[in-house]
Amino acid sequence: MGTDALSRRHILQRSAGAGGVLALGPLLTGVGTGATGTAEAAEPPGVTGATDVYGRIGVRPVINARGTFTILSGSLMLPEVREAIDAAARHYVHLDELADAVGERLGELTGAGFGLVSSGCAAGLTHATAACVAGGNPDLHVRLPDLTGFARTEAIIPKHSRNVYEAAVSAVGLKVVEVSDRAELEEALGPRTALIYVMAGPRVDESELDTRALARAAKPHGVPVLVDAAAEILTVPNVHLERGADLVAYSGGKCIRGPQTAGLLLGREDLVRAAWVHSAPHHGFARGFKVGKEEAVGMLTAVEMWLRRDHDAEYARWTSWLRSIARRVRAVEGVTTETVKPEGLSNRTPSLKVLWDGKKLGVSGKTVTDTLFEGPDGAPRIALNEAADEKTGRTGVLITPYMLQPGDEKTLARHLVALLKDPPPAPAEPRPPSVDVSGTWKLTIRYAAGSSHAHRLKLTQRGAEVTGSHTGEFVTREATGGVSGATLTLRSVLGEEHGDSLDFTFTGTVEDGAMSGDLSMGEYLTASWKARRQSASATQEDK
């Protein structure tokens, strides 16, 4: 999931009312909840059993106070899930038989008709899309993603649901048709429509194209509605299916605390069964999305444990950790704290906002988060989110207890307090610019494999400030940055409203009409680049 704080899109989402079904307590209505909370059985901080696995290859584990981000390996599996995976790994089974039995059991537990364990939520979305396109027809299945001659070749996605995860839908070969209102939706629905895809959250709940409206419009056309609820808690009965959706997909390795490489697809039995046809071990397009017997059994166990876990006790434990951290950090003069309560279903956890005056303490929230994540001088690595108060200009951090283990809260508080009392040296102040980068620049970017000569920068410099555009292989986006001495820093962002997300930061030195340096591409890691300023005639020829 950019840093829209803490979720796939927003870790704290606000949902529309649907009665008690949205509250943690009534989630288990009609389901046995007699078991007590799950014992964590986690090793205390400093115990080396877990870290040796990583330390022997030079990888440092992280204390995760940021959230269920995939890049931080999601959540930790419950002890019961680990035990189930170990037991499943000791026997051979026929995977079609296992999928049928697990699907029936998931249907019983969730009341959702039928279930499928996929290799992550995105894979579940892809299998669901394939089922909507090809049903269970193997003649069609083996042609995917080439939809030449197919009847249904389009996916409708409301503008409020455009996001990077829709690639799991378009990967099947579908053309995305974006709609903004009911009139556009009615015009787009037709015989070529395979499905409507929705990203769960406040943007859909507060729209005229909410799930209920989408389902009402889609039903006469026989078009299924697929909801992406990856980071949400599991509601029983399922809130999305009750609103009219046909299918809903979840991540297994977030709040449900199953395997990180597993996901859930729940809903209409015929479509979920067809989704299994489009899943490994079957061949063709599906083969790349393999889920093993271990993940299937582990995910089923995680769902069973979800219905037994004491969610109120878990929430109380997270809150107590935040209170403990707050008491410690408020001992630093000028530091204030605020507990932020969760809204909506996505990553349902409280969080703690810690704020201070950056000038008085001599350190920014960004420097604190960066320093703690690096874990200097043998300190543990701690992942936090940066925070700020736009009204007061105060800086700070946001602490999420969702993925903390017992004892982590003490370690986190100790190192945060130490850093606030004795901050690292402030970054060097920018120097007056000694170069002017105005003009058009032709770039060569060298990636991990291959290179590109298609990129262009068109820049205007006023003092130290630089604005302009960055043209890539297909899309032009706005670029902003600055010059310090002879060093340029420039950032361009392609937002999720296009269904994609690119975040490039160029850092380089300027000399004699040329530039070169390093390129940070966010989740796509790093590259190197060089550029030469184009003459007016060369720029005209490029046009």
DOSETI-324358 format. One record per residue (C-alpha): residue number from 1; residue in three letters; chain; z, x, y. Coordinates in pm, whole numbers, plus 32768, in hexadecimal, padded with zeros to 4 digits. Example, Ala and Ser with C-alpha at 12.3 -4.5 7.8 and 13.67 -1.06 7.14 Angstrom:
BEGIN
1; Ala; A; 830C; 84CE; 7E3E
2; Ser; A; 82CA; 8557; 7F96
END
This chain:
BEGIN
1; Met; A; 8000; 8000; 8000
2; Gly; A; 7F98; 80FE; 822C
3; Thr; A; 80F4; 80DB; 82A6
4; Asp; A; 810A; 7F6B; 8302
5; Ala; A; 826F; 7FCA; 82C8
6; Leu; A; 82C2; 7F8D; 8160
7; Ser; A; 81D6; 7EBF; 808C
8; Arg; A; 807B; 7EB3; 800C
9; Arg; A; 8036; 7E14; 8154
10; His; A; 8196; 7DBF; 81D4
11; Ile; A; 82CB; 7E07; 8106
12; Leu; A; 8385; 7CFB; 81CA
13; Gln; A; 82A4; 7BCC; 81C8
14; Arg; A; 82F6; 7A75; 824C
15; Ser; A; 8292; 795D; 8160
16; Ala; A; 825B; 77EF; 81A6
17; Gly; A; 8363; 7704; 8125
18; Ala; A; 8345; 7683; 7FC3
19; Gly; A; 84A5; 760F; 7F8A
20; Gly; A; 859E; 76CC; 7EB7
21; Val; A; 8490; 776A; 7DE4
22; Leu; A; 8475; 7883; 7EE3
23; Ala; A; 85E4; 78DD; 7EDA
24; Leu; A; 8667; 79DD; 7DE6
25; Gly; A; 8766; 78F3; 7D4D
26; Pro; A; 8680; 77D3; 7CE9
27; Leu; A; 8573; 78BD; 7C61
28; Leu; A; 8603; 7896; 7B09
29; Thr; A; 861E; 771D; 7B0D
30; Gly; A; 85F3; 769A; 79AC
31; Val; A; 860C; 77F7; 7913
32; Gly; A; 873A; 788D; 7868
33; Thr; A; 87EC; 797E; 7951
34; Gly; A; 8927; 79C3; 7894
35; Ala; A; 8902; 7B3D; 7883
36; Thr; A; 89B4; 7C17; 797A
37; Gly; A; 890D; 7D18; 7A56
38; Thr; A; 885B; 7E37; 79AE
39; Ala; A; 8914; 7F82; 7997
40; Glu; A; 8843; 808B; 7A40
41; Ala; A; 8898; 81A6; 7952
42; Ala; A; 880B; 8295; 7A53
43; Glu; A; 8873; 8400; 7A5E
44; Pro; A; 8957; 8456; 7B80
45; Pro; A; 88C0; 8523; 7C9B
46; Gly; A; 88AB; 8691; 7C40
47; Val; A; 888F; 865F; 7AC9
48; Thr; A; 8768; 872D; 7A56
49; Gly; A; 86F7; 8671; 791F
50; Ala; A; 85F9; 85A0; 79DB
51; Thr; A; 8593; 86A7; 7AD6
52; Asp; A; 8550; 87B5; 79D2
53; Val; A; 841B; 86F6; 795D
54; Tyr; A; 838A; 871E; 7AB8
55; Gly; A; 8436; 885A; 7B29
56; Arg; A; 839F; 8928; 7A10
57; Ile; A; 8245; 88E4; 7AA6
58; Gly; A; 82B5; 8909; 7C0F
59; Val; A; 82CA; 8799; 7C6E
60; Arg; A; 83FB; 8723; 7D32
61; Pro; A; 847D; 85C0; 7CF8
62; Val; A; 84C2; 84DE; 7E22
63; Ile; A; 85E1; 83FA; 7E83
64; Asn; A; 851C; 82C1; 7ED9
65; Ala; A; 85A6; 8202; 8003
66; Arg; A; 844A; 819D; 8076
67; Gly; A; 83E3; 808F; 7F7C
68; Thr; A; 8308; 8044; 7E50
69; Phe; A; 81E1; 8111; 7EC7
70; Thr; A; 80F7; 8178; 7DAF
71; Ile; A; 80D9; 82D6; 7E44
72; Leu; A; 8251; 82F9; 7E0B
73; Ser; A; 8222; 827B; 7CA3
74; Gly; A; 8292; 8115; 7CE8
75; Ser; A; 83E2; 80BD; 7C50
76; Leu; A; 84B0; 8145; 7B2F
77; Met; A; 8491; 808B; 79E7
78; Leu; A; 85C4; 7FD3; 7970
79; Pro; A; 8681; 8078; 784F
80; Glu; A; 8623; 7F51; 7771
81; Val; A; 84B5; 7F87; 77C5
82; Arg; A; 84C8; 80F8; 776C
83; Glu; A; 856A; 809E; 7621
84; Ala; A; 845F; 7F9A; 75D6
85; Ile; A; 8349; 8092; 7623
86; Asp; A; 83E5; 8194; 753E
87; Ala; A; 8402; 8094; 7425
88; Ala; A; 829A; 801E; 7459
89; Ala; A; 821A; 8183; 744A
90; Arg; A; 8299; 81AC; 72E5
91; His; A; 81A9; 80B4; 7241
92; Tyr; A; 803A; 8056; 7232
93; Val; A; 7FC6; 7EF5; 7285
94; His; A; 7E7C; 7E3C; 72B1
95; Leu; A; 7E53; 7E1C; 742B
96; Asp; A; 7DA2; 7CC9; 7426
97; Glu; A; 7EC3; 7C3B; 735D
98; Leu; A; 7FBF; 7CDB; 7448
99; Ala; A; 7F0E; 7C53; 757D
100; Asp; A; 7F11; 7AF5; 74EB
101; Ala; A; 8083; 7B01; 7493
102; Val; A; 80EA; 7B9D; 75DF
103; Gly; A; 8012; 7AA4; 769D
104; Glu; A; 80B7; 797D; 75F0
105; Arg; A; 8213; 7A0A; 7631
106; Leu; A; 81C6; 7A4D; 77A1
107; Gly; A; 814D; 78E8; 77BF
108; Glu; A; 8294; 7867; 772D
109; Leu; A; 836B; 7940; 780E
110; Thr; A; 82B6; 78FC; 7954
111; Gly; A; 8233; 779D; 7918
112; Ala; A; 80E2; 781F; 798D
113; Gly; A; 8009; 77B8; 7866
114; Phe; A; 7FAD; 7910; 77E2
115; Gly; A; 7FDC; 7A7C; 7841
116; Leu; A; 7F2E; 7BCA; 782A
117; Val; A; 7FBD; 7D27; 784F
118; Ser; A; 7EC6; 7E01; 790B
119; Ser; A; 7EC4; 7F6E; 796E
120; Gly; A; 7F4E; 7F1E; 7AC6
121; Cys; A; 7F1D; 7DFE; 7BB7
122; Ala; A; 7DC7; 7E78; 7C2C
123; Ala; A; 7D49; 7E7C; 7AC6
124; Gly; A; 7DCA; 7D1A; 7A9B
125; Leu; A; 7D03; 7CB1; 7BCD
126; Thr; A; 7BCC; 7D52; 7B3B
127; His; A; 7BF8; 7CAB; 79E7
128; Ala; A; 7C33; 7B5C; 7A91
129; Thr; A; 7AF9; 7B88; 7B64
130; Ala; A; 7A2C; 7BE2; 7A31
131; Ala; A; 7AAF; 7AA8; 7983
132; Cys; A; 7A42; 79D3; 7AAC
133; Val; A; 78E9; 7A75; 7AAB
134; Ala; A; 789D; 7A90; 7938
135; Gly; A; 799D; 79B6; 7888
136; Gly; A; 79CD; 7A3F; 772A
137; Asn; A; 7857; 7A7D; 76F6
138; Pro; A; 781C; 7BDC; 766C
139; Asp; A; 76A7; 7BD1; 76C3
140; Leu; A; 7711; 7BB8; 782E
141; His; A; 783B; 7CA0; 7809
142; Val; A; 776D; 7DCC; 779F
143; Arg; A; 7693; 7DA6; 78D6
144; Leu; A; 77B1; 7DC8; 79CF
145; Pro; A; 77AC; 7E34; 7AE7
146; Asp; A; 7634; 7DF1; 7AF6
147; Leu; A; 7628; 7C7E; 7B4A
148; Thr; A; 74AD; 7C5D; 7B48
149; Gly; A; 7460; 7B09; 7AB6
150; Phe; A; 75CB; 7A90; 7AC2
151; Ala; A; 7615; 7936; 7B47
152; Arg; A; 7752; 7990; 7C07
153; Thr; A; 7738; 7AC7; 7CDE
154; Glu; A; 7815; 7A87; 7E0E
155; Ala; A; 7989; 7A9C; 7E5B
156; Ile; A; 7A12; 79E1; 7F86
157; Ile; A; 7B28; 7A99; 803D
158; Pro; A; 7BCE; 79FE; 816F
159; Lys; A; 7BDE; 7AE8; 829A
160; His; A; 7D5B; 7AE9; 8281
161; Ser; A; 7D42; 7B7F; 8123
162; Arg; A; 7C4D; 7C9C; 815C
163; Asn; A; 7CF8; 7DD8; 80DE
164; Val; A; 7CC6; 7F18; 801B
165; Tyr; A; 7D24; 7E76; 7ED0
166; Glu; A; 7BFB; 7D8C; 7ED6
167; Ala; A; 7B38; 7EB4; 7E46
168; Ala; A; 7BC1; 7E3F; 7CF6
169; Val; A; 7AF5; 7CFF; 7D29
170; Ser; A; 79B6; 7D92; 7DBB
171; Ala; A; 79B3; 7EA0; 7CAC
172; Val; A; 7935; 7D97; 7BBA
173; Gly; A; 77FA; 7D88; 7C90
174; Leu; A; 7844; 7C59; 7D65
175; Lys; A; 77D0; 7C31; 7ECC
176; Val; A; 78F7; 7BE8; 7FB2
177; Val; A; 78CA; 7AB8; 8093
178; Glu; A; 79CA; 7AB0; 81AE
179; Val; A; 7A3B; 7962; 823D
180; Ser; A; 7B19; 791E; 836A
181; Asp; A; 7B4B; 77A6; 836B
182; Arg; A; 7B17; 766D; 829B
183; Ala; A; 79B7; 7633; 8318
184; Glu; A; 794C; 778F; 82AD
185; Leu; A; 79FE; 7760; 8161
186; Glu; A; 7943; 761D; 8114
187; Glu; A; 77FA; 76BE; 8175
188; Ala; A; 783C; 77F0; 8099
189; Leu; A; 78A5; 7730; 7F60
190; Gly; A; 7785; 76F7; 7E75
191; Pro; A; 76EC; 773B; 7D20
192; Arg; A; 76F3; 78B4; 7D59
193; Thr; A; 786A; 78BD; 7DA5
194; Ala; A; 792C; 795F; 7C88
195; Leu; A; 7A89; 794E; 7D20
196; Ile; A; 7B5E; 794E; 7E59
197; Tyr; A; 7C44; 7A7C; 7E7F
198; Val; A; 7D88; 7A66; 7F48
199; Met; A; 7E84; 7B72; 7FAB
200; Ala; A; 7FD9; 7AC9; 7F9C
201; Gly; A; 80B7; 7ADC; 80CF
202; Pro; A; 80F9; 7A47; 8226
203; Arg; A; 7F94; 7A6C; 829E
204; Val; A; 7F1B; 7974; 8199
205; Asp; A; 8050; 7896; 81A8
206; Glu; A; 802C; 7867; 8321
207; Ser; A; 7EB3; 7830; 831C
208; Glu; A; 7DEA; 76F0; 8309
209; Leu; A; 7D4E; 779B; 81DA
210; Asp; A; 7E91; 77AA; 8117
211; Thr; A; 7E93; 77A2; 7F9D
212; Arg; A; 7EAD; 7627; 7F8B
213; Ala; A; 7D86; 75F7; 8075
214; Leu; A; 7CB6; 76F6; 7FBA
215; Ala; A; 7D05; 7656; 7E6B
216; Arg; A; 7CAF; 74F8; 7EE9
217; Ala; A; 7B5F; 7570; 7F69
218; Ala; A; 7B11; 763F; 7E33
219; Lys; A; 7B67; 7540; 7D27
220; Pro; A; 7A36; 7459; 7D52
221; His; A; 7957; 758B; 7D28
222; Gly; A; 7A0C; 7606; 7BF2
223; Val; A; 7A65; 774A; 7CA7
224; Pro; A; 7BAC; 77F7; 7C3F
225; Val; A; 7CA4; 787D; 7D3F
226; Leu; A; 7D39; 79D6; 7CF5
227; Val; A; 7E76; 7A44; 7DA9
228; Asp; A; 7ED8; 7BB2; 7DCE
229; Ala; A; 8056; 7BB4; 7DCF
230; Ala; A; 8081; 7D1E; 7D67
231; Ala; A; 81C9; 7D74; 7E12
232; Glu; A; 8269; 7C1E; 7E00
233; Ile; A; 8393; 7BB0; 7D35
234; Leu; A; 833D; 7ADB; 7C07
235; Thr; A; 8379; 796A; 7C53
236; Val; A; 83C1; 7872; 7B39
237; Pro; A; 831E; 777A; 7B51
238; Asn; A; 820B; 7842; 7BF4
239; Val; A; 81E8; 77EC; 7D64
240; His; A; 8077; 784A; 7D7A
241; Leu; A; 800C; 7783; 7C4B
242; Glu; A; 80D1; 765B; 7CD1
243; Arg; A; 800B; 7676; 7E14
244; Gly; A; 7EC9; 764E; 7D52
245; Ala; A; 7E60; 77B0; 7CF8
246; Asp; A; 7DCA; 77E5; 7B9F
247; Leu; A; 7E2E; 7951; 7B73
248; Val; A; 7F35; 7A39; 7C04
249; Ala; A; 7F57; 7BB1; 7BD4
250; Tyr; A; 8090; 7C8B; 7BF4
251; Ser; A; 80E2; 7DFA; 7BE7
252; Gly; A; 81BD; 7E53; 7ABF
253; Gly; A; 8250; 7F8C; 7B5A
254; Lys; A; 82E2; 7EFD; 7C9A
255; Cys; A; 83FA; 7DFA; 7CAE
256; Ile; A; 83D3; 7D8F; 7B41
257; Arg; A; 841E; 7EF9; 7ADE
258; Gly; A; 8335; 7F0E; 79B8
259; Pro; A; 8245; 802F; 7977
260; Gln; A; 819A; 80B2; 7AAE
261; Thr; A; 8051; 80A7; 79ED
262; Ala; A; 8072; 7F34; 79A0
263; Gly; A; 802F; 7DEE; 7A50
264; Leu; A; 8039; 7C79; 7A0A
265; Leu; A; 7F2B; 7B70; 7A1B
266; Leu; A; 7FB0; 7A0D; 79F8
267; Gly; A; 7F12; 78B7; 7A09
268; Arg; A; 7E03; 77DE; 7972
269; Glu; A; 7DF7; 782B; 7801
270; Asp; A; 7C7C; 7827; 77D4
271; Leu; A; 7C48; 791B; 78F4
272; Val; A; 7D66; 7A03; 788E
273; Arg; A; 7CE4; 7A0D; 7729
274; Ala; A; 7B89; 7A5B; 77B1
275; Ala; A; 7C24; 7B6D; 7886
276; Trp; A; 7C9E; 7C10; 7744
277; Val; A; 7B33; 7C14; 76C9
278; His; A; 7AEB; 7CE7; 77FE
279; Ser; A; 7C0A; 7DD7; 77B6
280; Ala; A; 7C1D; 7F0A; 76D8
281; Pro; A; 7C15; 7F48; 75B0
282; His; A; 7AD2; 7E84; 75DC
283; His; A; 79A9; 7F50; 7651
284; Gly; A; 78BE; 7F3C; 7777
285; Phe; A; 7947; 7F25; 78D6
286; Ala; A; 7AA7; 7ED7; 7855
287; Arg; A; 7ADC; 8019; 7799
288; Gly; A; 7B59; 80D7; 78C8
289; Phe; A; 7C86; 7FEE; 78EE
290; Lys; A; 7D40; 8039; 77AE
291; Val; A; 7EA1; 7FBC; 7778
292; Gly; A; 7F60; 8037; 7648
293; Lys; A; 8051; 7F8A; 7560
294; Glu; A; 816D; 803F; 7611
295; Glu; A; 8119; 7FAF; 7766
296; Ala; A; 80E3; 7E53; 76D4
297; Val; A; 8237; 7E4B; 762B
298; Gly; A; 82E0; 7EF7; 7752
299; Met; A; 8250; 7DFB; 7849
300; Leu; A; 82B7; 7CD4; 7771
301; Thr; A; 8417; 7D62; 775E
302; Ala; A; 841F; 7D8D; 78D9
303; Val; A; 83C7; 7C1C; 7907
304; Glu; A; 84D3; 7BB7; 780E
305; Met; A; 85CC; 7C8F; 78CB
306; Trp; A; 855C; 7BF8; 7A17
307; Leu; A; 85D6; 7AA9; 799A
308; Arg; A; 8721; 7B41; 792A
309; Arg; A; 876C; 7C2A; 7A4D
310; Asp; A; 887B; 7BCB; 7B45
311; His; A; 87A8; 7BD0; 7C80
312; Asp; A; 88CB; 7B6F; 7D5F
313; Ala; A; 8994; 7C98; 7CDF
314; Glu; A; 886E; 7D82; 7D1B
315; Tyr; A; 884B; 7D06; 7E80
316; Ala; A; 89BF; 7D31; 7EBB
317; Arg; A; 89AD; 7E96; 7E3A
318; Trp; A; 888C; 7EED; 7F22
319; Thr; A; 8949; 7E56; 8047
320; Ser; A; 8A82; 7F1C; 7FF6
321; Trp; A; 89B9; 805F; 7FEF
322; Leu; A; 8929; 8012; 8146
323; Arg; A; 8A84; 7FCA; 81D1
324; Ser; A; 8AFC; 8118; 814B
325; Ile; A; 89D8; 81D2; 81E8
326; Ala; A; 8A05; 8119; 8331
327; Arg; A; 8B74; 817D; 834A
328; Arg; A; 8B1B; 82EA; 8315
329; Val; A; 89F9; 8301; 840B
330; Arg; A; 8AAA; 823E; 8521
331; Ala; A; 8BA3; 835B; 852F
332; Val; A; 8A91; 841D; 85E3
333; Glu; A; 8AAD; 83D3; 8756
334; Gly; A; 8998; 82F3; 87D7
335; Val; A; 8923; 827A; 8682
336; Thr; A; 890E; 8102; 8644
337; Thr; A; 88B7; 8041; 8508
338; Glu; A; 882D; 7EEA; 84B9
339; Thr; A; 880A; 7E44; 8366
340; Val; A; 86BA; 7D97; 8343
341; Lys; A; 86B9; 7C74; 8251
342; Pro; A; 8589; 7C35; 8177
343; Glu; A; 8491; 7B20; 81B3
344; Gly; A; 8395; 7A9D; 80BB
345; Leu; A; 835D; 7B08; 7F53
346; Ser; A; 82C8; 7C63; 7F74
347; Asn; A; 83B8; 7D82; 7F2A
348; Arg; A; 84E3; 7CA3; 7F68
349; Thr; A; 85EC; 7D96; 7FDE
350; Pro; A; 86C9; 7DCD; 810E
351; Ser; A; 8691; 7F06; 81DB
352; Leu; A; 8751; 7FD0; 82DC
353; Lys; A; 86BF; 8031; 842C
354; Val; A; 8764; 8169; 84BC
355; Leu; A; 870F; 81AD; 862A
356; Trp; A; 8766; 82B2; 8732
357; Asp; A; 86F0; 8342; 887C
358; Gly; A; 85FE; 8454; 8818
359; Lys; A; 862C; 8517; 895B
360; Lys; A; 87A8; 8519; 8945
361; Leu; A; 87B7; 857B; 87D6
362; Gly; A; 868B; 8661; 87F3
363; Val; A; 85D3; 85D9; 86C4
364; Ser; A; 84DD; 84C0; 867B
365; Gly; A; 84D3; 83D1; 8557
366; Lys; A; 8390; 8473; 84E5
367; Thr; A; 842C; 85CC; 84DE
368; Val; A; 8555; 8544; 841A
369; Thr; A; 8479; 8496; 8318
370; Asp; A; 8397; 85C5; 82F4
371; Thr; A; 84BB; 86B8; 82D6
372; Leu; A; 8579; 85E7; 81D6
373; Phe; A; 843F; 85B9; 8107
374; Glu; A; 8404; 872F; 8100
375; Gly; A; 856D; 8768; 8092
376; Pro; A; 8596; 88C6; 812A
377; Asp; A; 868E; 89CF; 80B7
378; Gly; A; 86C3; 893B; 7F5F
379; Ala; A; 8718; 87DF; 7FE1
380; Pro; A; 869B; 86B4; 7F19
381; Arg; A; 8559; 8611; 7F8A
382; Ile; A; 859E; 84BE; 8029
383; Ala; A; 848B; 83C3; 807F
384; Leu; A; 84D4; 82E1; 81AA
385; Asn; A; 83FF; 8215; 8297
386; Glu; A; 83E3; 8269; 8407
387; Ala; A; 845F; 815B; 84F5
388; Ala; A; 845B; 811A; 866B
389; Asp; A; 84CB; 801A; 876C
390; Glu; A; 83A9; 7FDD; 8859
391; Lys; A; 8484; 7F29; 8957
392; Thr; A; 857F; 8043; 8985
393; Gly; A; 84A9; 8169; 891B
394; Arg; A; 85AE; 81D0; 881B
395; Thr; A; 853C; 8288; 86E7
396; Gly; A; 85C4; 827E; 8585
397; Val; A; 8597; 823F; 8413
398; Leu; A; 858F; 8113; 832C
399; Ile; A; 864D; 812B; 81E2
400; Thr; A; 85F0; 804F; 80BB
401; Pro; A; 86EE; 8046; 7F9D
402; Tyr; A; 8602; 7F93; 7EAC
403; Met; A; 85B3; 80C8; 7DDD
404; Leu; A; 86F3; 818F; 7E12
405; Gln; A; 87C7; 81EE; 7CE7
406; Pro; A; 8946; 81F1; 7CEA
407; Gly; A; 89BC; 831D; 7DB3
408; Asp; A; 8876; 8344; 7E73
409; Glu; A; 890B; 828B; 7F9B
410; Lys; A; 8A18; 8398; 7FC1
411; Thr; A; 891D; 84B2; 7FAA
412; Leu; A; 8838; 8409; 80A4
413; Ala; A; 894E; 83C8; 81A1
414; Arg; A; 89D1; 852B; 8188
415; His; A; 8883; 85D1; 81CC
416; Leu; A; 881B; 84D8; 82DA
417; Val; A; 8960; 850E; 8399
418; Ala; A; 8941; 8687; 8378
419; Leu; A; 87DF; 867C; 8401
420; Leu; A; 883D; 859F; 8528
421; Lys; A; 8961; 8684; 8581
422; Asp; A; 8897; 87C3; 855A
423; Pro; A; 8726; 876B; 8584
424; Pro; A; 860D; 8863; 854A
425; Pro; A; 8561; 8900; 8678
426; Ala; A; 8487; 880A; 8735
427; Pro; A; 830F; 8835; 870D
428; Ala; A; 826C; 8910; 8811
429; Glu; A; 81FA; 885D; 894B
430; Pro; A; 807F; 8835; 896D
431; Arg; A; 7FD6; 8943; 8A3C
432; Pro; A; 7EE1; 88FC; 8B57
433; Pro; A; 7D81; 88E1; 8AC6
434; Ser; A; 7CAA; 8A17; 8ADE
435; Val; A; 7B6F; 8973; 8A54
436; Asp; A; 7AA5; 8834; 8A8D
437; Val; A; 7A2A; 8783; 8953
438; Ser; A; 795C; 8678; 8A06
439; Gly; A; 780B; 863E; 8964
440; Thr; A; 7773; 85F3; 8812
441; Trp; A; 77D1; 86C6; 86E7
442; Lys; A; 7725; 86E0; 8594
443; Leu; A; 781E; 8719; 8478
444; Thr; A; 7819; 87B4; 8323
445; Ile; A; 793C; 8741; 824A
446; Arg; A; 798B; 87F0; 8102
447; Tyr; A; 7A47; 8714; 800C
448; Ala; A; 7AEF; 876A; 7EC3
449; Ala; A; 7993; 874D; 7E2E
450; Gly; A; 7859; 8739; 7F00
451; Ser; A; 7820; 8732; 8076
452; Ser; A; 7797; 864C; 8182
453; His; A; 76BC; 8695; 82B0
454; Ala; A; 76A9; 852A; 8325
455; His; A; 77DF; 8517; 8401
456; Arg; A; 77CF; 8518; 857D
457; Leu; A; 78D4; 8521; 8691
458; Lys; A; 787F; 849D; 87EB
459; Leu; A; 799C; 8503; 88D1
460; Thr; A; 7A0F; 84E6; 8A39
461; Gln; A; 7B2B; 85C0; 8ABB
462; Arg; A; 7BFD; 856E; 8BEB
463; Gly; A; 7D06; 8676; 8C1D
464; Ala; A; 7DAF; 869F; 8ACC
465; Glu; A; 7D4D; 8544; 8A4F
466; Val; A; 7C20; 8516; 896E
467; Thr; A; 7B78; 83CB; 8919
468; Gly; A; 7A33; 8371; 8870
469; Ser; A; 79A0; 8311; 8722
470; His; A; 7986; 839E; 85C3
471; Thr; A; 7853; 833C; 84FB
472; Gly; A; 786F; 836C; 8385
473; Glu; A; 777F; 832F; 8268
474; Phe; A; 7762; 81BA; 82B5
475; Val; A; 785F; 814D; 83BB
476; Thr; A; 78B4; 81B4; 8522
477; Arg; A; 7A22; 819B; 858A
478; Glu; A; 7AE7; 81E8; 86C5
479; Ala; A; 7B77; 8347; 86E9
480; Thr; A; 7C9F; 83B2; 87C0
481; Gly; A; 7D5E; 84F6; 87E8
482; Gly; A; 7DA3; 861A; 88CB
483; Val; A; 7D74; 878B; 8911
484; Ser; A; 7E8B; 888C; 8923
485; Gly; A; 7E08; 89DE; 8992
486; Ala; A; 7CD3; 8A0B; 88B7
487; Thr; A; 7D50; 8926; 87A0
488; Leu; A; 7CC5; 87CA; 876D
489; Thr; A; 7D79; 86B4; 86B3
490; Leu; A; 7CAD; 8578; 867F
491; Arg; A; 7CED; 8440; 85B0
492; Ser; A; 7C04; 8327; 8545
493; Val; A; 7C6B; 81F4; 847D
494; Leu; A; 7BA4; 80EB; 83C6
495; Gly; A; 7C8D; 7FC2; 839A
496; Glu; A; 7CBB; 7ED9; 8273
497; Glu; A; 7C0F; 7DB8; 8324
498; His; A; 7ACF; 7E42; 828C
499; Gly; A; 7B5F; 7E47; 812D
500; Asp; A; 7B77; 7FC2; 8140
501; Ser; A; 7C67; 80BD; 81D8
502; Leu; A; 7C14; 821A; 8255
503; Asp; A; 7CFB; 82F5; 8325
504; Phe; A; 7C6E; 8447; 8392
505; Thr; A; 7D27; 854A; 8464
506; Phe; A; 7C5D; 8677; 84D2
507; Thr; A; 7D1E; 87AC; 8540
508; Gly; A; 7C5B; 88DF; 85AC
509; Thr; A; 7C18; 89EF; 86A8
510; Val; A; 7AFF; 89F0; 87A5
511; Glu; A; 7A39; 8B28; 87FD
512; Asp; A; 78DB; 8B6B; 8889
513; Gly; A; 784E; 8A10; 884A
514; Ala; A; 78D9; 89F7; 86EB
515; Met; A; 7A0C; 895F; 8648
516; Ser; A; 7AA9; 8988; 84F1
517; Gly; A; 7BEA; 8932; 8443
518; Asp; A; 7C96; 884F; 834A
519; Leu; A; 7C63; 86DD; 830A
520; Ser; A; 7D7A; 85FC; 828B
521; Met; A; 7CEC; 84C4; 81E5
522; Gly; A; 7E34; 8412; 8197
523; Glu; A; 7E33; 8394; 8033
524; Tyr; A; 7CEF; 8452; 7FF3
525; Leu; A; 7D9F; 85A0; 8031
526; Thr; A; 7CFC; 86B9; 80F7
527; Ala; A; 7BB4; 8765; 8148
528; Ser; A; 7B31; 886C; 8235
529; Trp; A; 7A39; 883B; 834E
530; Lys; A; 7969; 88EA; 8450
531; Ala; A; 7894; 8866; 856C
532; Arg; A; 7797; 88D2; 866F
533; Arg; A; 775B; 882C; 87BD
534; Gln; A; 7603; 878D; 87D0
535; Ser; A; 751D; 87BF; 88F8
536; Ala; A; 74A5; 868E; 89BA
537; Ser; A; 734C; 86AA; 891A
538; Ala; A; 73DB; 86C8; 87BC
539; Thr; A; 74B9; 859A; 87F6
540; Gln; A; 738C; 84CF; 886B
541; Glu; A; 72CA; 8534; 8732
542; Asp; A; 73ED; 84BE; 8658
543; Lys; A; 73C9; 8365; 86F2
END
